[in-house]
Amino acid sequence: MLCITSFTIVLILGGGPAAKTLEVAIYQALRFGFDPARAVTLTVLQMLDFAVVLVLTRLGANTVAMPTCQWRRAVTFGRQS
């Protein structure tokens, strides 16, 4: 939904060089310049960006701290054992 929304908004606002997303750049490379090599390059760039964000998200998911109330219970139960 985000890609469709950003694509539409940028095109409505003019889609010029000052307001361009990767989706719009891919569209313009095919529609106006008919440069498939550039469109493929931009598509691969977008997929790499997504992969980097996915990896960073996965790495960040392991660093989430335990909520304080659960940590206190774990410490309390650990002392009683």
PyMOL Python script that loads the backbone (N, CA, C, O; Angstrom):
from pymol import cmd

cmd.read_pdbstr("""\
ATOM      1  N   MET A   1       0.824  -1.194   0.000  1.00  0.00           N
ATOM      2  CA  MET A   1       0.000   0.000   0.000  1.00  0.00           C
ATOM      3  C   MET A   1       0.868   1.257   0.000  1.00  0.00           C
ATOM      4  O   MET A   1       0.535   2.241  -0.660  1.00  0.00           O
ATOM      5  N   LEU A   2       1.963   1.227   0.727  1.00  0.00           N
ATOM      6  CA  LEU A   2       2.830   2.393   0.792  1.00  0.00           C
ATOM      7  C   LEU A   2       3.408   2.720  -0.580  1.00  0.00           C
ATOM      8  O   LEU A   2       3.432   3.884  -0.980  1.00  0.00           O
ATOM      9  N   CYS A   3       3.871   1.710  -1.300  1.00  0.00           N
ATOM     10  CA  CYS A   3       4.451   1.952  -2.624  1.00  0.00           C
ATOM     11  C   CYS A   3       3.412   2.510  -3.586  1.00  0.00           C
ATOM     12  O   CYS A   3       3.696   3.442  -4.338  1.00  0.00           O
ATOM     13  N   ILE A   4       2.204   1.942  -3.565  1.00  0.00           N
ATOM     14  CA  ILE A   4       1.152   2.422  -4.458  1.00  0.00           C
ATOM     15  C   ILE A   4       0.792   3.854  -4.108  1.00  0.00           C
ATOM     16  O   ILE A   4       0.607   4.684  -4.998  1.00  0.00           O
ATOM     17  N   THR A   5       0.693   4.148  -2.830  1.00  0.00           N
ATOM     18  CA  THR A   5       0.340   5.491  -2.403  1.00  0.00           C
ATOM     19  C   THR A   5       1.435   6.485  -2.771  1.00  0.00           C
ATOM     20  O   THR A   5       1.137   7.554  -3.304  1.00  0.00           O
ATOM     21  N   SER A   6       2.683   6.157  -2.499  1.00  0.00           N
ATOM     22  CA  SER A   6       3.757   7.099  -2.799  1.00  0.00           C
ATOM     23  C   SER A   6       3.900   7.291  -4.303  1.00  0.00           C
ATOM     24  O   SER A   6       4.184   8.399  -4.759  1.00  0.00           O
ATOM     25  N   PHE A   7       3.708   6.240  -5.069  1.00  0.00           N
ATOM     26  CA  PHE A   7       3.791   6.333  -6.528  1.00  0.00           C
ATOM     27  C   PHE A   7       2.725   7.286  -7.060  1.00  0.00           C
ATOM     28  O   PHE A   7       3.016   8.163  -7.874  1.00  0.00           O
ATOM     29  N   THR A   8       1.506   7.111  -6.601  1.00  0.00           N
ATOM     30  CA  THR A   8       0.393   7.943  -7.071  1.00  0.00           C
ATOM     31  C   THR A   8       0.569   9.395  -6.661  1.00  0.00           C
ATOM     32  O   THR A   8       0.353  10.294  -7.474  1.00  0.00           O
ATOM     33  N   ILE A   9       0.951   9.638  -5.432  1.00  0.00           N
ATOM     34  CA  ILE A   9       1.098  11.018  -4.945  1.00  0.00           C
ATOM     35  C   ILE A   9       2.194  11.743  -5.709  1.00  0.00           C
ATOM     36  O   ILE A   9       2.019  12.899  -6.094  1.00  0.00           O
ATOM     37  N   VAL A  10       3.315  11.082  -5.933  1.00  0.00           N
ATOM     38  CA  VAL A  10       4.411  11.725  -6.656  1.00  0.00           C
ATOM     39  C   VAL A  10       3.992  12.038  -8.086  1.00  0.00           C
ATOM     40  O   VAL A  10       4.311  13.112  -8.596  1.00  0.00           O
ATOM     41  N   LEU A  11       3.286  11.125  -8.740  1.00  0.00           N
ATOM     42  CA  LEU A  11       2.837  11.396 -10.109  1.00  0.00           C
ATOM     43  C   LEU A  11       1.824  12.536 -10.158  1.00  0.00           C
ATOM     44  O   LEU A  11       1.853  13.350 -11.081  1.00  0.00           O
ATOM     45  N   ILE A  12       0.936  12.599  -9.183  1.00  0.00           N
ATOM     46  CA  ILE A  12      -0.046  13.689  -9.145  1.00  0.00           C
ATOM     47  C   ILE A  12       0.644  15.033  -8.935  1.00  0.00           C
ATOM     48  O   ILE A  12       0.241  16.043  -9.512  1.00  0.00           O
ATOM     49  N   LEU A  13       1.686  15.037  -8.104  1.00  0.00           N
ATOM     50  CA  LEU A  13       2.399  16.293  -7.831  1.00  0.00           C
ATOM     51  C   LEU A  13       3.377  16.677  -8.936  1.00  0.00           C
ATOM     52  O   LEU A  13       4.030  17.715  -8.836  1.00  0.00           O
ATOM     53  N   GLY A  14       3.491  15.888  -9.959  1.00  0.00           N
ATOM     54  CA  GLY A  14       4.350  16.241 -11.082  1.00  0.00           C
ATOM     55  C   GLY A  14       5.425  15.228 -11.371  1.00  0.00           C
ATOM     56  O   GLY A  14       5.824  15.079 -12.526  1.00  0.00           O
ATOM     57  N   GLY A  15       5.907  14.529 -10.377  1.00  0.00           N
ATOM     58  CA  GLY A  15       6.896  13.482 -10.579  1.00  0.00           C
ATOM     59  C   GLY A  15       8.191  13.949 -11.207  1.00  0.00           C
ATOM     60  O   GLY A  15       8.854  13.181 -11.904  1.00  0.00           O
ATOM     61  N   GLY A  16       8.557  15.184 -10.972  1.00  0.00           N
ATOM     62  CA  GLY A  16       9.788  15.706 -11.552  1.00  0.00           C
ATOM     63  C   GLY A  16      11.018  15.212 -10.825  1.00  0.00           C
ATOM     64  O   GLY A  16      10.913  14.430  -9.881  1.00  0.00           O
ATOM     65  N   PRO A  17      12.181  15.663 -11.257  1.00  0.00           N
ATOM     66  CA  PRO A  17      13.425  15.220 -10.622  1.00  0.00           C
ATOM     67  C   PRO A  17      13.517  15.595  -9.144  1.00  0.00           C
ATOM     68  O   PRO A  17      14.183  14.905  -8.371  1.00  0.00           O
ATOM     69  N   ALA A  18      12.863  16.666  -8.750  1.00  0.00           N
ATOM     70  CA  ALA A  18      12.930  17.074  -7.345  1.00  0.00           C
ATOM     71  C   ALA A  18      12.072  16.182  -6.454  1.00  0.00           C
ATOM     72  O   ALA A  18      12.366  16.022  -5.269  1.00  0.00           O
ATOM     73  N   ALA A  19      11.024  15.605  -7.010  1.00  0.00           N
ATOM     74  CA  ALA A  19      10.120  14.740  -6.234  1.00  0.00           C
ATOM     75  C   ALA A  19      10.026  13.390  -6.930  1.00  0.00           C
ATOM     76  O   ALA A  19       9.100  13.131  -7.698  1.00  0.00           O
ATOM     77  N   LYS A  20      11.002  12.536  -6.646  1.00  0.00           N
ATOM     78  CA  LYS A  20      11.018  11.245  -7.319  1.00  0.00           C
ATOM     79  C   LYS A  20      11.344  10.145  -6.320  1.00  0.00           C
ATOM     80  O   LYS A  20      12.226  10.297  -5.475  1.00  0.00           O
ATOM     81  N   THR A  21      10.630   9.050  -6.428  1.00  0.00           N
ATOM     82  CA  THR A  21      10.932   7.863  -5.641  1.00  0.00           C
ATOM     83  C   THR A  21      11.487   6.808  -6.595  1.00  0.00           C
ATOM     84  O   THR A  21      11.485   7.006  -7.810  1.00  0.00           O
ATOM     85  N   LEU A  22      11.955   5.703  -6.056  1.00  0.00           N
ATOM     86  CA  LEU A  22      12.465   4.639  -6.916  1.00  0.00           C
ATOM     87  C   LEU A  22      11.377   4.109  -7.842  1.00  0.00           C
ATOM     88  O   LEU A  22      11.640   3.813  -9.008  1.00  0.00           O
ATOM     89  N   GLU A  23      10.159   3.990  -7.329  1.00  0.00           N
ATOM     90  CA  GLU A  23       9.062   3.494  -8.156  1.00  0.00           C
ATOM     91  C   GLU A  23       8.809   4.412  -9.349  1.00  0.00           C
ATOM     92  O   GLU A  23       8.612   3.947 -10.472  1.00  0.00           O
ATOM     93  N   VAL A  24       8.816   5.715  -9.094  1.00  0.00           N
ATOM     94  CA  VAL A  24       8.583   6.681 -10.173  1.00  0.00           C
ATOM     95  C   VAL A  24       9.761   6.688 -11.144  1.00  0.00           C
ATOM     96  O   VAL A  24       9.562   6.823 -12.351  1.00  0.00           O
ATOM     97  N   ALA A  25      10.970   6.546 -10.641  1.00  0.00           N
ATOM     98  CA  ALA A  25      12.144   6.511 -11.525  1.00  0.00           C
ATOM     99  C   ALA A  25      12.090   5.289 -12.447  1.00  0.00           C
ATOM    100  O   ALA A  25      12.442   5.381 -13.623  1.00  0.00           O
ATOM    101  N   ILE A  26      11.649   4.147 -11.914  1.00  0.00           N
ATOM    102  CA  ILE A  26      11.505   2.947 -12.748  1.00  0.00           C
ATOM    103  C   ILE A  26      10.439   3.182 -13.814  1.00  0.00           C
ATOM    104  O   ILE A  26      10.638   2.846 -14.981  1.00  0.00           O
ATOM    105  N   TYR A  27       9.318   3.754 -13.413  1.00  0.00           N
ATOM    106  CA  TYR A  27       8.238   4.058 -14.352  1.00  0.00           C
ATOM    107  C   TYR A  27       8.707   5.012 -15.443  1.00  0.00           C
ATOM    108  O   TYR A  27       8.432   4.796 -16.624  1.00  0.00           O
ATOM    109  N   GLN A  28       9.411   6.062 -15.049  1.00  0.00           N
ATOM    110  CA  GLN A  28       9.873   7.042 -16.037  1.00  0.00           C
ATOM    111  C   GLN A  28      10.934   6.454 -16.962  1.00  0.00           C
ATOM    112  O   GLN A  28      10.990   6.802 -18.142  1.00  0.00           O
ATOM    113  N   ALA A  29      11.774   5.564 -16.434  1.00  0.00           N
ATOM    114  CA  ALA A  29      12.796   4.944 -17.278  1.00  0.00           C
ATOM    115  C   ALA A  29      12.157   4.100 -18.367  1.00  0.00           C
ATOM    116  O   ALA A  29      12.683   4.026 -19.477  1.00  0.00           O
ATOM    117  N   LEU A  30      11.048   3.473 -18.072  1.00  0.00           N
ATOM    118  CA  LEU A  30      10.368   2.651 -19.074  1.00  0.00           C
ATOM    119  C   LEU A  30       9.410   3.459 -19.940  1.00  0.00           C
ATOM    120  O   LEU A  30       9.359   3.272 -21.156  1.00  0.00           O
ATOM    121  N   ARG A  31       8.666   4.339 -19.330  1.00  0.00           N
ATOM    122  CA  ARG A  31       7.605   5.050 -20.049  1.00  0.00           C
ATOM    123  C   ARG A  31       8.149   6.153 -20.955  1.00  0.00           C
ATOM    124  O   ARG A  31       7.750   6.247 -22.116  1.00  0.00           O
ATOM    125  N   PHE A  32       9.036   6.970 -20.453  1.00  0.00           N
ATOM    126  CA  PHE A  32       9.475   8.133 -21.213  1.00  0.00           C
ATOM    127  C   PHE A  32      10.783   7.894 -21.955  1.00  0.00           C
ATOM    128  O   PHE A  32      10.913   8.301 -23.110  1.00  0.00           O
ATOM    129  N   GLY A  33      11.739   7.254 -21.330  1.00  0.00           N
ATOM    130  CA  GLY A  33      13.028   7.067 -21.973  1.00  0.00           C
ATOM    131  C   GLY A  33      13.187   5.711 -22.636  1.00  0.00           C
ATOM    132  O   GLY A  33      14.116   5.519 -23.420  1.00  0.00           O
ATOM    133  N   PHE A  34      12.308   4.769 -22.344  1.00  0.00           N
ATOM    134  CA  PHE A  34      12.380   3.379 -22.760  1.00  0.00           C
ATOM    135  C   PHE A  34      13.813   2.874 -22.637  1.00  0.00           C
ATOM    136  O   PHE A  34      14.466   2.511 -23.615  1.00  0.00           O
ATOM    137  N   ASP A  35      14.264   2.868 -21.391  1.00  0.00           N
ATOM    138  CA  ASP A  35      15.607   2.396 -21.061  1.00  0.00           C
ATOM    139  C   ASP A  35      15.468   1.211 -20.109  1.00  0.00           C
ATOM    140  O   ASP A  35      15.552   1.385 -18.893  1.00  0.00           O
ATOM    141  N   PRO A  36      15.254   0.003 -20.649  1.00  0.00           N
ATOM    142  CA  PRO A  36      15.046  -1.163 -19.786  1.00  0.00           C
ATOM    143  C   PRO A  36      16.242  -1.461 -18.882  1.00  0.00           C
ATOM    144  O   PRO A  36      16.061  -1.934 -17.760  1.00  0.00           O
ATOM    145  N   ALA A  37      17.445  -1.194 -19.348  1.00  0.00           N
ATOM    146  CA  ALA A  37      18.626  -1.458 -18.523  1.00  0.00           C
ATOM    147  C   ALA A  37      18.597  -0.591 -17.259  1.00  0.00           C
ATOM    148  O   ALA A  37      18.895  -1.073 -16.166  1.00  0.00           O
ATOM    149  N   ARG A  38      18.246   0.663 -17.409  1.00  0.00           N
ATOM    150  CA  ARG A  38      18.151   1.553 -16.247  1.00  0.00           C
ATOM    151  C   ARG A  38      17.016   1.118 -15.326  1.00  0.00           C
ATOM    152  O   ARG A  38      17.161   1.155 -14.104  1.00  0.00           O
ATOM    153  N   ALA A  39      15.893   0.708 -15.899  1.00  0.00           N
ATOM    154  CA  ALA A  39      14.759   0.255 -15.090  1.00  0.00           C
ATOM    155  C   ALA A  39      15.132  -0.989 -14.290  1.00  0.00           C
ATOM    156  O   ALA A  39      14.771  -1.104 -13.119  1.00  0.00           O
ATOM    157  N   VAL A  40      15.848  -1.915 -14.911  1.00  0.00           N
ATOM    158  CA  VAL A  40      16.266  -3.125 -14.208  1.00  0.00           C
ATOM    159  C   VAL A  40      17.264  -2.775 -13.105  1.00  0.00           C
ATOM    160  O   VAL A  40      17.198  -3.321 -12.004  1.00  0.00           O
ATOM    161  N   THR A  41      18.181  -1.867 -13.405  1.00  0.00           N
ATOM    162  CA  THR A  41      19.157  -1.438 -12.395  1.00  0.00           C
ATOM    163  C   THR A  41      18.451  -0.820 -11.188  1.00  0.00           C
ATOM    164  O   THR A  41      18.790  -1.119 -10.042  1.00  0.00           O
ATOM    165  N   LEU A  42      17.484   0.030 -11.448  1.00  0.00           N
ATOM    166  CA  LEU A  42      16.742   0.653 -10.349  1.00  0.00           C
ATOM    167  C   LEU A  42      15.916  -0.373  -9.578  1.00  0.00           C
ATOM    168  O   LEU A  42      15.769  -0.267  -8.361  1.00  0.00           O
ATOM    169  N   THR A  43      15.381  -1.360 -10.281  1.00  0.00           N
ATOM    170  CA  THR A  43      14.613  -2.412  -9.622  1.00  0.00           C
ATOM    171  C   THR A  43      15.502  -3.234  -8.699  1.00  0.00           C
ATOM    172  O   THR A  43      15.116  -3.546  -7.572  1.00  0.00           O
ATOM    173  N   VAL A  44      16.695  -3.585  -9.179  1.00  0.00           N
ATOM    174  CA  VAL A  44      17.641  -4.336  -8.343  1.00  0.00           C
ATOM    175  C   VAL A  44      18.054  -3.487  -7.139  1.00  0.00           C
ATOM    176  O   VAL A  44      18.177  -4.007  -6.030  1.00  0.00           O
ATOM    177  N   LEU A  45      18.265  -2.204  -7.345  1.00  0.00           N
ATOM    178  CA  LEU A  45      18.600  -1.309  -6.239  1.00  0.00           C
ATOM    179  C   LEU A  45      17.487  -1.293  -5.196  1.00  0.00           C
ATOM    180  O   LEU A  45      17.757  -1.316  -3.996  1.00  0.00           O
ATOM    181  N   GLN A  46      16.250  -1.254  -5.650  1.00  0.00           N
ATOM    182  CA  GLN A  46      15.124  -1.248  -4.725  1.00  0.00           C
ATOM    183  C   GLN A  46      15.045  -2.567  -3.959  1.00  0.00           C
ATOM    184  O   GLN A  46      14.756  -2.569  -2.762  1.00  0.00           O
ATOM    185  N   MET A  47      15.296  -3.672  -4.626  1.00  0.00           N
ATOM    186  CA  MET A  47      15.279  -4.965  -3.938  1.00  0.00           C
ATOM    187  C   MET A  47      16.413  -5.067  -2.919  1.00  0.00           C
ATOM    188  O   MET A  47      16.229  -5.630  -1.840  1.00  0.00           O
ATOM    189  N   LEU A  48      17.585  -4.525  -3.256  1.00  0.00           N
ATOM    190  CA  LEU A  48      18.696  -4.521  -2.309  1.00  0.00           C
ATOM    191  C   LEU A  48      18.383  -3.650  -1.096  1.00  0.00           C
ATOM    192  O   LEU A  48      18.700  -4.014   0.036  1.00  0.00           O
ATOM    193  N   ASP A  49      17.765  -2.509  -1.335  1.00  0.00           N
ATOM    194  CA  ASP A  49      17.351  -1.647  -0.222  1.00  0.00           C
ATOM    195  C   ASP A  49      16.392  -2.386   0.701  1.00  0.00           C
ATOM    196  O   ASP A  49      16.513  -2.314   1.924  1.00  0.00           O
ATOM    197  N   PHE A  50      15.444  -3.093   0.106  1.00  0.00           N
ATOM    198  CA  PHE A  50      14.483  -3.854   0.900  1.00  0.00           C
ATOM    199  C   PHE A  50      15.194  -4.944   1.699  1.00  0.00           C
ATOM    200  O   PHE A  50      14.879  -5.166   2.868  1.00  0.00           O
ATOM    201  N   ALA A  51      16.149  -5.620   1.071  1.00  0.00           N
ATOM    202  CA  ALA A  51      16.883  -6.687   1.760  1.00  0.00           C
ATOM    203  C   ALA A  51      17.672  -6.131   2.945  1.00  0.00           C
ATOM    204  O   ALA A  51      17.721  -6.755   4.005  1.00  0.00           O
ATOM    205  N   VAL A  52      18.285  -4.969   2.772  1.00  0.00           N
ATOM    206  CA  VAL A  52      19.036  -4.343   3.866  1.00  0.00           C
ATOM    207  C   VAL A  52      18.101  -3.980   5.015  1.00  0.00           C
ATOM    208  O   VAL A  52      18.421  -4.224   6.178  1.00  0.00           O
ATOM    209  N   VAL A  53      16.965  -3.407   4.698  1.00  0.00           N
ATOM    210  CA  VAL A  53      15.995  -3.050   5.743  1.00  0.00           C
ATOM    211  C   VAL A  53      15.492  -4.309   6.448  1.00  0.00           C
ATOM    212  O   VAL A  53      15.337  -4.315   7.669  1.00  0.00           O
ATOM    213  N   LEU A  54      15.238  -5.372   5.688  1.00  0.00           N
ATOM    214  CA  LEU A  54      14.781  -6.624   6.283  1.00  0.00           C
ATOM    215  C   LEU A  54      15.825  -7.206   7.234  1.00  0.00           C
ATOM    216  O   LEU A  54      15.487  -7.649   8.332  1.00  0.00           O
ATOM    217  N   VAL A  55      17.079  -7.207   6.819  1.00  0.00           N
ATOM    218  CA  VAL A  55      18.160  -7.735   7.668  1.00  0.00           C
ATOM    219  C   VAL A  55      18.309  -6.881   8.923  1.00  0.00           C
ATOM    220  O   VAL A  55      18.442  -7.418  10.023  1.00  0.00           O
ATOM    221  N   LEU A  56      18.288  -5.572   8.773  1.00  0.00           N
ATOM    222  CA  LEU A  56      18.406  -4.697   9.939  1.00  0.00           C
ATOM    223  C   LEU A  56      17.230  -4.866  10.888  1.00  0.00           C
ATOM    224  O   LEU A  56      17.397  -4.787  12.105  1.00  0.00           O
ATOM    225  N   THR A  57      16.063  -5.095  10.350  1.00  0.00           N
ATOM    226  CA  THR A  57      14.891  -5.330  11.184  1.00  0.00           C
ATOM    227  C   THR A  57      15.040  -6.630  11.952  1.00  0.00           C
ATOM    228  O   THR A  57      14.720  -6.699  13.139  1.00  0.00           O
ATOM    229  N   ARG A  58      15.526  -7.661  11.274  1.00  0.00           N
ATOM    230  CA  ARG A  58      15.725  -8.956  11.931  1.00  0.00           C
ATOM    231  C   ARG A  58      16.796  -8.853  13.019  1.00  0.00           C
ATOM    232  O   ARG A  58      16.644  -9.442  14.089  1.00  0.00           O
ATOM    233  N   LEU A  59      17.858  -8.125  12.763  1.00  0.00           N
ATOM    234  CA  LEU A  59      18.903  -7.953  13.769  1.00  0.00           C
ATOM    235  C   LEU A  59      18.392  -7.149  14.954  1.00  0.00           C
ATOM    236  O   LEU A  59      18.725  -7.440  16.103  1.00  0.00           O
ATOM    237  N   GLY A  60      17.597  -6.156  14.673  1.00  0.00           N
ATOM    238  CA  GLY A  60      17.037  -5.329  15.737  1.00  0.00           C
ATOM    239  C   GLY A  60      16.002  -6.067  16.561  1.00  0.00           C
ATOM    240  O   GLY A  60      15.781  -5.717  17.721  1.00  0.00           O
ATOM    241  N   ALA A  61      15.358  -7.083  15.994  1.00  0.00           N
ATOM    242  CA  ALA A  61      14.338  -7.834  16.728  1.00  0.00           C
ATOM    243  C   ALA A  61      14.951  -8.613  17.874  1.00  0.00           C
ATOM    244  O   ALA A  61      14.263  -8.893  18.856  1.00  0.00           O
ATOM    245  N   ASN A  62      16.207  -8.969  17.781  1.00  0.00           N
ATOM    246  CA  ASN A  62      16.867  -9.727  18.843  1.00  0.00           C
ATOM    247  C   ASN A  62      17.346  -8.845  19.991  1.00  0.00           C
ATOM    248  O   ASN A  62      17.746  -9.359  21.036  1.00  0.00           O
ATOM    249  N   THR A  63      17.312  -7.553  19.817  1.00  0.00           N
ATOM    250  CA  THR A  63      17.832  -6.661  20.847  1.00  0.00           C
ATOM    251  C   THR A  63      16.736  -6.024  21.692  1.00  0.00           C
ATOM    252  O   THR A  63      17.016  -5.135  22.496  1.00  0.00           O
ATOM    253  N   VAL A  64      15.503  -6.462  21.523  1.00  0.00           N
ATOM    254  CA  VAL A  64      14.406  -5.889  22.286  1.00  0.00           C
ATOM    255  C   VAL A  64      14.532  -6.339  23.737  1.00  0.00           C
ATOM    256  O   VAL A  64      14.672  -7.530  24.017  1.00  0.00           O
ATOM    257  N   ALA A  65      14.482  -5.393  24.640  1.00  0.00           N
ATOM    258  CA  ALA A  65      14.640  -5.698  26.065  1.00  0.00           C
ATOM    259  C   ALA A  65      13.346  -6.275  26.637  1.00  0.00           C
ATOM    260  O   ALA A  65      12.255  -6.017  26.129  1.00  0.00           O
ATOM    261  N   MET A  66      13.491  -7.053  27.692  1.00  0.00           N
ATOM    262  CA  MET A  66      12.335  -7.600  28.381  1.00  0.00           C
ATOM    263  C   MET A  66      11.676  -6.472  29.171  1.00  0.00           C
ATOM    264  O   MET A  66      12.374  -5.660  29.778  1.00  0.00           O
ATOM    265  N   PRO A  67      10.357  -6.409  29.173  1.00  0.00           N
ATOM    266  CA  PRO A  67       9.692  -5.369  29.962  1.00  0.00           C
ATOM    267  C   PRO A  67      10.114  -5.439  31.430  1.00  0.00           C
ATOM    268  O   PRO A  67      10.430  -6.511  31.944  1.00  0.00           O
ATOM    269  N   THR A  68      10.115  -4.302  32.085  1.00  0.00           N
ATOM    270  CA  THR A  68      10.611  -4.200  33.452  1.00  0.00           C
ATOM    271  C   THR A  68       9.858  -5.116  34.403  1.00  0.00           C
ATOM    272  O   THR A  68      10.480  -5.760  35.248  1.00  0.00           O
ATOM    273  N   CYS A  69       8.526  -5.194  34.288  1.00  0.00           N
ATOM    274  CA  CYS A  69       7.758  -6.003  35.230  1.00  0.00           C
ATOM    275  C   CYS A  69       8.125  -7.483  35.087  1.00  0.00           C
ATOM    276  O   CYS A  69       8.198  -8.191  36.091  1.00  0.00           O
ATOM    277  N   GLN A  70       8.353  -7.961  33.876  1.00  0.00           N
ATOM    278  CA  GLN A  70       8.748  -9.357  33.703  1.00  0.00           C
ATOM    279  C   GLN A  70      10.166  -9.572  34.212  1.00  0.00           C
ATOM    280  O   GLN A  70      10.459 -10.628  34.773  1.00  0.00           O
ATOM    281  N   TRP A  71      11.046  -8.606  34.031  1.00  0.00           N
ATOM    282  CA  TRP A  71      12.418  -8.729  34.509  1.00  0.00           C
ATOM    283  C   TRP A  71      12.428  -8.831  36.032  1.00  0.00           C
ATOM    284  O   TRP A  71      13.164  -9.639  36.599  1.00  0.00           O
ATOM    285  N   ARG A  72      11.608  -8.010  36.693  1.00  0.00           N
ATOM    286  CA  ARG A  72      11.548  -8.041  38.162  1.00  0.00           C
ATOM    287  C   ARG A  72      11.038  -9.394  38.656  1.00  0.00           C
ATOM    288  O   ARG A  72      11.547  -9.931  39.640  1.00  0.00           O
ATOM    289  N   ARG A  73      10.028  -9.945  37.969  1.00  0.00           N
ATOM    290  CA  ARG A  73       9.521 -11.259  38.362  1.00  0.00           C
ATOM    291  C   ARG A  73      10.594 -12.318  38.180  1.00  0.00           C
ATOM    292  O   ARG A  73      10.747 -13.198  39.028  1.00  0.00           O
ATOM    293  N   ALA A  74      11.337 -12.244  37.084  1.00  0.00           N
ATOM    294  CA  ALA A  74      12.391 -13.227  36.832  1.00  0.00           C
ATOM    295  C   ALA A  74      13.466 -13.149  37.902  1.00  0.00           C
ATOM    296  O   ALA A  74      13.967 -14.176  38.360  1.00  0.00           O
ATOM    297  N   VAL A  75      13.823 -11.931  38.303  1.00  0.00           N
ATOM    298  CA  VAL A  75      14.839 -11.764  39.348  1.00  0.00           C
ATOM    299  C   VAL A  75      14.301 -12.272  40.677  1.00  0.00           C
ATOM    300  O   VAL A  75      15.015 -12.942  41.424  1.00  0.00           O
ATOM    301  N   THR A  76      13.036 -11.953  40.974  1.00  0.00           N
ATOM    302  CA  THR A  76      12.431 -12.382  42.224  1.00  0.00           C
ATOM    303  C   THR A  76      12.334 -13.912  42.294  1.00  0.00           C
ATOM    304  O   THR A  76      12.671 -14.525  43.307  1.00  0.00           O
ATOM    305  N   PHE A  77      11.871 -14.502  41.207  1.00  0.00           N
ATOM    306  CA  PHE A  77      11.756 -15.963  41.184  1.00  0.00           C
ATOM    307  C   PHE A  77      13.137 -16.612  41.223  1.00  0.00           C
ATOM    308  O   PHE A  77      13.299 -17.696  41.782  1.00  0.00           O
ATOM    309  N   GLY A  78      14.115 -15.964  40.641  1.00  0.00           N
ATOM    310  CA  GLY A  78      15.467 -16.509  40.667  1.00  0.00           C
ATOM    311  C   GLY A  78      16.046 -16.543  42.072  1.00  0.00           C
ATOM    312  O   GLY A  78      16.795 -17.462  42.405  1.00  0.00           O
ATOM    313  N   ARG A  79      15.713 -15.557  42.906  1.00  0.00           N
ATOM    314  CA  ARG A  79      16.226 -15.511  44.284  1.00  0.00           C
ATOM    315  C   ARG A  79      15.562 -16.562  45.159  1.00  0.00           C
ATOM    316  O   ARG A  79      16.185 -17.106  46.071  1.00  0.00           O
ATOM    317  N   GLN A  80      14.309 -16.844  44.881  1.00  0.00           N
ATOM    318  CA  GLN A  80      13.590 -17.812  45.702  1.00  0.00           C
ATOM    319  C   GLN A  80      14.040 -19.230  45.420  1.00  0.00           C
ATOM    320  O   GLN A  80      13.891 -20.096  46.282  1.00  0.00           O
ATOM    321  N   SER A  81      14.577 -19.493  44.262  1.00  0.00           N
ATOM    322  CA  SER A  81      14.953 -20.860  43.904  1.00  0.00           C
ATOM    323  C   SER A  81      16.143 -21.341  44.662  1.00  0.00           C
ATOM    324  O   SER A  81      16.580 -22.476  44.470  1.00  0.00           O
TER     325      SER A  81
END
""", "prot")
cmd.dss("prot")
cmd.show_as("cartoon", "prot")
cmd.util.cbc("prot")
cmd.orient("prot")
